[in-house]
Amino acid sequence: MPQIPFVFNQLSSFIPREFFDRLVKKYNGNSYVKNYSCRNHLLVMIWAQLTSRRSLRDIESSLRAHSDKIYRMGIGTAISCNNIAAANAARDVAIYRELALEMMRRAGRLPASDDILTRVGNIFRLNGFFAIDSSTVSLELKNFSWSAPQNGWGGIKLHTMFDLLRKVPRMCLITGHEERDQSFMEYYPYERGCFYMLDKSYFKSTGMYRIHSNGAFFITRLKRNVVYRVEKKEVVNGEHVFSDETIRFTSRWARQGYPDSLRLIRFYSAEKNIVLTFISNNFDIDAATIALLYRYRWQIELFFRWIKQHLRITAFYGTSANAVMIQIYTAYTAFCILAMAADAAGYRGSLYEFSNIVSVSLTEKVTLRDLIKRYRYQSDEVVQDKIPSLFDI
């Protein structure tokens, strides 16, 4: 009878072994390495993310507490603060960046989990919905002197494309926090027939036209200083839709960057009690649905909040730029592992609950499905124990 692998091994099995080995060979990751290989380091960093380790000493202590298991978990036995720190400082970031991108691509194959977006996509024959935004992680200049100072602080930006249908990231690019968001619009992999929700900071005519040229659609907010002329006014349909117009930029640089017509929608937000002005290149979807789609951009803000609270991307195990980027890319890899494992185990609860369940069970020999069943069974018992007490009061 085959043995059940550790929960940690079941999670790490979602990492494509052959793909990672090709990356290590491509960038000579294991050159002059005797014991602590790139795969050992990757698994150590994944362990640190899943268990929320606070420091190098914390990582070493937690793994040495399971010294009888770490070899079978694939982590190896050469675990020490010096080895982890040296690997963070010297291993090529490209290995972990390209692995994270591959993991995000594979997570993009998960089934859609949003019924409203799925229905809109089916009606208007759209292939996907994505939000694009960035989040800043502040760094102390005293410890991270390589970071460009702004207002007395250093920092980095996580430029991210987020899949709104599957609630997983599709792409991440790390830059200095001094970089403008719109500077990297050309780097995103826009796909034909997909919809992209952009923050106002991404209002750039050449970037928007690249999305349009790829056969994709976008929604963003209009900036105040934009000059345009109205070519056509549509009949307004919808309780909160103030206007629906076809416009064209008139200023020289904006017109050169985006020479085609655009759609301008003014929509009243009852929640904020303000009128929002949207720009889009889609003329088929009704104005109210355009406004609804833009509300989904908030999902990427929730994603940034989640990874900052539940993964280690705001406190770092090393102070070099190399160490910071390796840690962040492994955090994105860990998030994708959790999302794929939750889907494979048939878990339909929140990813936060799932991460809590597996993080305290990494060294157990139990299948993920049985682990979920045990959690659900115990949760049902707690609920049943509480119900009679309500009637006894």
Phi, psi and omega per residue, in radians:
M1 nan 2.184 -3.104
P2 -1.158 2.511 3.120
Q3 -1.373 2.597 3.079
I4 -1.407 2.229 3.139
P5 -1.249 2.860 3.061
F6 -1.059 2.690 3.084
V7 -1.014 -0.663 3.124
F8 -1.082 -0.703 3.106
N9 -1.150 -0.640 3.104
Q10 -1.138 -0.646 3.104
L11 -1.243 -0.776 -3.109
S12 -1.209 -0.280 3.106
S13 -1.178 -0.273 3.081
F14 -1.350 -0.187 3.053
I15 -1.419 2.138 -3.113
P16 -1.178 1.873 -3.035
R17 -1.083 -0.849 -3.090
E18 -1.134 -0.694 3.129
F19 -1.101 -0.767 -3.139
F20 -1.148 -0.700 3.122
D21 -1.096 -0.641 3.087
R22 -1.136 -0.663 3.102
L23 -1.128 -0.758 3.133
V24 -1.072 -0.738 3.123
K25 -1.193 -0.678 -3.122
K26 -1.085 -0.717 -3.077
Y27 -1.831 0.243 3.085
N28 0.931 0.789 -3.065
G29 -1.163 -0.526 -3.094
N30 -1.755 0.272 3.104
S31 -1.156 2.321 3.126
Y32 1.067 0.416 3.101
V33 -1.828 2.256 -3.117
K34 -1.680 -0.901 -2.995
N35 -2.114 -0.676 -2.998
Y36 -1.724 1.562 -3.037
S37 -1.365 3.014 3.105
C38 -1.097 -0.643 3.120
R39 -1.195 -0.711 3.052
N40 -0.982 -0.794 -3.114
H41 -1.154 -0.717 3.107
L42 -1.024 -0.816 -3.118
L43 -1.177 -0.613 3.070
V44 -1.103 -0.754 3.139
M45 -1.195 -0.625 3.064
I46 -1.145 -0.737 3.071
W47 -1.010 -0.792 -3.122
A48 -1.091 -0.657 3.126
Q49 -1.222 -0.793 -3.073
L50 -1.211 -0.515 -3.114
T51 -1.803 0.073 3.078
S52 0.970 0.872 3.084
R53 -1.211 2.514 -3.020
R54 -1.685 -0.343 -3.072
S55 -2.747 2.991 3.086
L56 -1.073 -0.722 3.119
R57 -1.117 -0.643 3.116
D58 -1.143 -0.717 3.104
I59 -1.085 -0.858 -3.122
E60 -1.058 -0.786 -3.114
S61 -1.115 -0.745 -3.111
S62 -1.144 -0.616 3.130
L63 -1.361 -0.643 3.109
R64 -1.179 -0.422 3.056
A65 -1.149 -0.329 3.093
H66 -2.080 0.736 -3.063
S67 -1.068 -0.426 3.133
D68 -1.413 -0.102 -3.065
K69 -2.082 -0.423 -2.941
I70 -1.118 -0.500 3.116
Y71 -1.177 -0.776 3.123
R72 -1.240 -0.316 3.063
M73 -1.443 -0.057 3.103
G74 1.531 0.029 -3.088
I75 -1.408 -0.399 -3.109
G76 1.495 -3.044 -3.082
T77 -2.026 -0.094 -3.092
A78 -1.542 0.952 -3.099
I79 -1.637 2.079 3.070
S80 -2.739 2.764 3.103
C81 -1.029 -0.685 -3.117
N82 -1.135 -0.750 -3.140
N83 -1.143 -0.757 -3.138
I84 -1.125 -0.788 -3.133
A85 -1.122 -0.736 -3.133
A86 -1.140 -0.701 3.114
A87 -1.152 -0.717 3.099
N88 -1.069 -0.615 -3.071
A89 -1.447 -0.502 -2.958
A90 -1.967 -0.490 -3.087
R91 -1.156 2.575 -3.094
D92 -1.211 2.187 -3.125
V93 -1.075 -0.526 -3.091
A94 -1.010 -0.554 3.122
I95 -1.060 -0.836 -3.062
Y96 -1.397 -0.495 3.086
R97 -1.213 -0.827 -3.120
E98 -1.203 -0.556 3.040
L99 -1.135 -0.764 3.125
A100 -1.062 -0.718 3.115
L101 -1.124 -0.693 3.099
E102 -1.160 -0.690 3.105
M103 -1.130 -0.680 3.099
M104 -1.162 -0.647 3.100
R105 -1.130 -0.714 3.131
R106 -1.230 -0.633 3.083
A107 -1.136 -0.424 3.090
G108 -1.201 -0.132 3.079
R109 -1.549 -0.091 -3.139
L110 -1.097 2.678 3.113
P111 -1.142 2.603 3.124
A112 -1.110 2.482 -3.085
S113 -2.096 0.143 3.123
D114 -2.088 2.001 -3.054
D115 -1.208 -0.672 -3.091
I116 -1.155 -0.854 3.119
L117 -1.116 -0.633 3.099
T118 -1.084 -0.743 -3.140
R119 -1.165 -0.747 3.101
V120 -1.090 -0.737 3.122
G121 -1.085 -0.682 3.124
N122 -1.200 -0.686 -3.106
I123 -1.175 -0.782 -3.053
F124 -1.794 0.192 3.061
R125 0.990 0.916 3.109
L126 -1.806 2.541 -3.039
N127 -1.635 -0.259 -3.116
G128 3.104 2.880 3.135
F129 -2.312 2.258 -3.070
F130 -2.368 2.532 3.012
A131 -1.925 2.451 3.138
I132 -2.134 2.225 3.130
D133 -2.853 3.074 3.090
S134 -2.307 2.758 3.091
S135 -2.346 2.433 -3.087
T136 -1.728 2.375 3.016
V137 -1.958 2.044 -3.094
S138 -1.351 2.522 3.141
L139 -2.288 2.492 3.070
E140 -1.354 2.237 -3.106
L141 -1.116 -0.448 -3.136
K142 -1.087 -0.702 -3.104
N143 -1.697 -0.474 -3.096
F144 -2.073 1.177 -3.032
S145 -1.172 -0.317 3.138
W146 -1.294 -0.271 -3.110
S147 -1.386 2.468 3.140
A148 -1.216 2.253 -3.099
P149 -1.339 2.435 3.013
Q150 -2.527 2.083 -3.110
N151 0.963 0.636 3.087
G152 1.434 0.057 -3.128
W153 -2.233 2.645 2.945
G154 -1.668 -3.101 3.114
G155 2.969 2.952 3.064
I156 -2.314 2.797 3.107
K157 -2.063 2.431 3.076
L158 -1.853 1.667 3.106
H159 -1.403 2.066 -2.945
T160 -2.319 2.424 2.929
M161 -1.840 2.224 -3.011
F162 -2.051 2.249 3.117
D163 -1.394 1.926 -3.064
L164 -1.321 -0.406 3.123
L165 -1.298 -0.621 -3.025
R166 -1.976 -0.060 3.094
K167 1.037 0.738 3.098
V168 -2.365 2.656 3.078
P169 -1.261 2.571 3.096
R170 -1.871 -0.433 -3.129
M171 -2.767 2.595 3.073
C172 -2.495 2.331 3.082
L173 -2.275 2.213 -3.107
I174 -1.767 2.209 3.085
T175 -2.370 3.093 3.018
G176 -1.209 2.680 -3.071
H177 -1.272 -0.138 3.112
E178 -1.424 -0.212 -3.112
E179 -1.320 2.441 3.103
R180 -1.371 2.546 -3.098
D181 -1.058 -0.757 -3.042
Q182 -1.204 -0.243 -3.129
S183 -1.154 -0.343 -3.034
F184 -1.990 0.309 -3.138
M185 -1.096 -0.526 -3.111
E186 -1.312 -0.196 -3.073
Y187 -1.551 -0.216 -3.087
Y188 -1.377 2.460 -3.111
P189 -1.456 1.447 -3.129
Y190 -1.249 2.408 -3.092
E191 -2.016 2.532 -3.108
R192 -1.101 2.378 3.081
G193 1.389 0.178 3.134
C194 -1.849 2.778 -3.122
F195 -1.965 2.350 -3.100
Y196 -2.136 2.192 3.103
M197 -1.732 2.120 -3.027
L198 -2.057 2.506 3.021
D199 -1.264 2.833 -3.128
K200 -1.041 -0.493 -3.135
S201 -1.168 -0.204 3.117
Y202 -1.698 0.248 3.139
F203 -1.283 1.740 -3.125
K204 -2.556 2.120 -2.986
S205 -1.074 -0.756 -3.128
T206 -1.172 -0.646 3.105
G207 -1.172 -0.730 3.115
M208 -1.158 -0.618 -3.136
Y209 -1.240 -0.494 3.066
R210 -1.145 -0.698 3.064
I211 -1.074 -0.806 -3.139
H212 -1.075 -0.721 -3.112
S213 -1.183 -0.449 3.117
N214 -1.455 0.085 3.141
G215 1.347 0.380 3.135
A216 -1.924 3.039 -3.102
F217 -2.167 2.754 3.140
F218 -2.515 2.768 2.973
I219 -2.336 2.338 3.027
T220 -2.596 3.043 3.113
R221 -1.611 2.559 3.136
L222 -1.418 2.357 3.061
K223 -1.426 2.769 -3.024
R224 -1.203 -0.626 -3.006
N225 -1.571 0.249 -3.115
V226 -1.407 2.302 3.139
V227 -1.849 2.312 -3.098
Y228 -2.679 2.922 3.025
R229 -2.134 2.541 -3.134
V230 -1.531 2.177 3.136
E231 -1.687 -0.531 -3.068
K232 -2.771 2.501 3.080
K233 -2.023 2.253 3.141
E234 -1.618 2.758 3.035
V235 -1.217 2.247 -3.062
V236 -1.341 2.228 3.049
N237 -2.162 2.179 -3.126
G238 2.184 2.460 -3.052
E239 -1.121 -0.674 -3.044
H240 -1.828 0.134 3.136
V241 -1.550 2.044 -3.120
F242 -1.491 -0.691 -3.135
S243 -2.734 2.708 3.111
D244 -2.488 1.860 -2.977
E245 -2.248 2.693 2.972
T246 -1.758 2.189 -3.047
I247 -2.230 2.991 3.043
R248 -2.565 2.355 3.128
F249 -1.085 2.533 -3.139
T250 -2.021 -0.351 3.103
S251 -1.236 2.691 -2.986
R252 -1.050 -0.944 -3.038
W253 -1.238 -0.673 3.124
A254 -1.167 -0.673 3.132
R255 -1.185 -0.645 3.085
Q256 -1.207 -0.647 -3.130
G257 -1.259 -0.655 3.132
Y258 -2.357 1.576 -3.055
P259 -1.388 -0.213 -3.076
D260 -1.580 3.076 3.127
S261 -1.364 2.719 3.113
L262 -2.308 2.920 3.126
R263 -1.932 2.274 3.118
L264 -2.035 2.183 -3.097
I265 -2.166 2.282 3.011
R266 -1.865 2.170 -3.017
F267 -2.283 2.323 3.129
Y268 -1.529 2.141 3.092
S269 -1.657 1.949 -3.140
A270 -1.185 -0.539 -3.120
E271 -1.157 -0.775 -3.102
K272 -1.667 -0.203 -3.108
N273 1.022 0.765 3.089
I274 -2.433 2.842 3.054
V275 -1.717 2.145 -3.134
L276 -1.751 2.425 -3.139
T277 -1.974 2.064 -3.092
F278 -1.878 2.606 3.021
I279 -2.101 2.333 3.132
S280 -2.596 2.767 3.049
N281 -1.818 0.165 3.122
N282 -1.749 2.168 -3.108
F283 -1.904 0.077 -3.066
D284 -1.701 -0.685 -3.103
I285 -1.329 2.432 -3.137
D286 -1.144 2.756 -3.005
A287 -1.098 -0.685 -3.133
A288 -1.107 -0.670 3.115
T289 -1.227 -0.594 3.059
I290 -1.033 -0.803 3.117
A291 -1.113 -0.676 3.107
L292 -1.105 -0.748 3.140
L293 -1.090 -0.665 -3.124
Y294 -1.156 -0.518 3.103
R295 -1.080 -0.466 3.139
Y296 -1.199 -0.232 3.098
R297 -1.062 -0.402 3.135
W298 -1.113 -0.354 -3.135
Q299 -1.073 -0.577 3.133
I300 -1.250 -0.519 3.049
E301 -1.153 -0.694 3.091
L302 -1.145 -0.626 3.097
F303 -1.112 -0.802 3.114
F304 -1.053 -0.723 3.129
R305 -1.118 -0.684 -3.100
W306 -1.124 -0.883 -3.062
I307 -1.220 -0.490 3.099
K308 -1.276 -0.523 -3.128
Q309 -1.513 -0.588 -2.962
H310 -1.999 -0.150 3.025
L311 -2.167 2.913 -3.034
R312 -1.666 1.549 3.076
I313 -2.301 0.107 3.086
T314 -2.008 -0.300 3.033
A315 -2.181 2.329 -2.910
F316 -2.068 2.679 -3.129
Y317 -1.494 -0.136 3.110
G318 -2.622 2.830 -3.068
T319 -1.828 -0.121 3.116
S320 -1.369 2.760 3.101
A321 -1.076 -0.629 3.119
N322 -1.060 -0.828 -3.122
A323 -1.127 -0.689 -3.139
V324 -1.110 -0.802 -3.087
M325 -1.222 -0.697 3.094
I326 -1.049 -0.735 -3.122
Q327 -1.138 -0.699 -3.125
I328 -1.221 -0.751 3.139
Y329 -1.142 -0.613 3.081
T330 -1.239 -0.481 3.059
A331 -1.156 -0.748 3.085
Y332 -1.127 -0.663 3.076
T333 -1.098 -0.748 3.124
A334 -1.095 -0.685 3.110
F335 -1.080 -0.772 3.131
C336 -1.136 -0.656 3.086
I337 -1.047 -0.812 -3.137
L338 -1.078 -0.749 -3.124
A339 -1.131 -0.759 -3.134
M340 -1.237 -0.665 3.122
A341 -1.166 -0.695 3.114
A342 -1.094 -0.712 3.108
D343 -1.168 -0.748 -3.135
A344 -1.126 -0.577 -3.133
A345 -1.471 -0.062 3.140
G346 1.309 0.417 -3.125
Y347 -1.482 2.239 -3.091
R348 -2.002 0.186 3.088
G349 -1.499 -2.869 -3.133
S350 -1.326 2.639 3.121
L351 -1.173 -0.466 3.094
Y352 -1.113 -0.800 3.111
E353 -1.117 -0.735 -3.127
F354 -1.103 -0.740 3.130
S355 -1.123 -0.628 3.088
N356 -1.156 -0.681 -3.132
I357 -1.106 -0.855 -3.047
V358 -1.347 -0.500 -3.064
S359 -1.140 -0.504 3.129
V360 -1.685 0.086 -3.091
S361 -2.223 0.324 -3.026
L362 -1.097 -0.526 -3.101
T363 -1.748 0.204 3.066
E364 -1.523 2.635 3.053
K365 -1.789 1.461 -3.139
V366 -2.612 2.478 3.137
T367 -1.197 2.701 3.140
L368 -1.063 -0.665 3.134
R369 -1.134 -0.740 3.109
D370 -1.179 -0.597 3.096
L371 -1.109 -0.721 3.113
I372 -1.184 -0.714 3.124
K373 -1.092 -0.711 3.118
R374 -1.107 -0.707 3.129
Y375 -1.136 -0.765 -3.125
R376 -1.162 -0.681 -3.133
Y377 -1.111 -0.772 3.134
Q378 -1.183 -0.601 3.112
S379 -1.153 -0.701 3.114
D380 -1.130 -0.661 3.122
E381 -1.114 -0.702 3.122
V382 -1.094 -0.753 3.132
V383 -1.113 -0.752 -3.129
Q384 -1.157 -0.588 3.105
D385 -1.198 -0.521 -3.084
K386 -1.418 -0.521 -3.057
I387 -1.059 -0.862 3.127
P388 -1.049 -0.588 -3.088
S389 -1.142 -0.442 3.122
L390 -1.197 -0.555 -3.125
F391 -1.502 -0.307 -3.138
D392 -1.427 -0.253 -3.110
I393 -1.267 nan nan
